Amino acid sequence: MSVFTHIVIGTNDLERARAFYDDVLATLGIARVANLDNASLWGIDAPEFMVTKPGNGLPSTYANGGTISFVASSRTAVHAFHEAAIAKGARDEGAPGPRNFTPTAYAAYVRDPDGNKICTYCFAPA
């Protein structure tokens, strides 16, 4: 069971964010499940990840030091996530590969077009 009800990040261009996250999260089996006036939500069984224009009307900024990580079912999915993100305008923040804090950690990191740092991890054995 997750300790979160949902996670929210901001965007300055909702249509661009929708296109980016539709393609990138599809590589992990995650789909857009709802659209609101100023936001969209993605999930598998329920909405868990939201991208929104800030409610206060100020420009969206990213959290320096913050990262949102999505589960990948395989190392192939990690590569697909990274490739899709780069193709949609993300900036590389860590190419797909092993991470040294556990024997099976395999991940990739990017910054979305708004600068939010996202990644995916697979912990299955190679």
Secondary structure as UniProt FT lines:
FT   STRAND          7..10
FT   HELIX           14..26
FT   TURN            27..29
FT   STRAND          31..36
FT   TURN            37..38
FT   STRAND          39..43
FT   STRAND          47..52
FT   TURN            55..56
FT   TURN            64..65
FT   STRAND          68..71
FT   HELIX           75..87
FT   TURN            88..89
FT   STRAND          91..98
FT   TURN            100..101
FT   TURN            103..104
FT   STRAND          106..111
FT   TURN            113..114
FT   STRAND          117..122
//
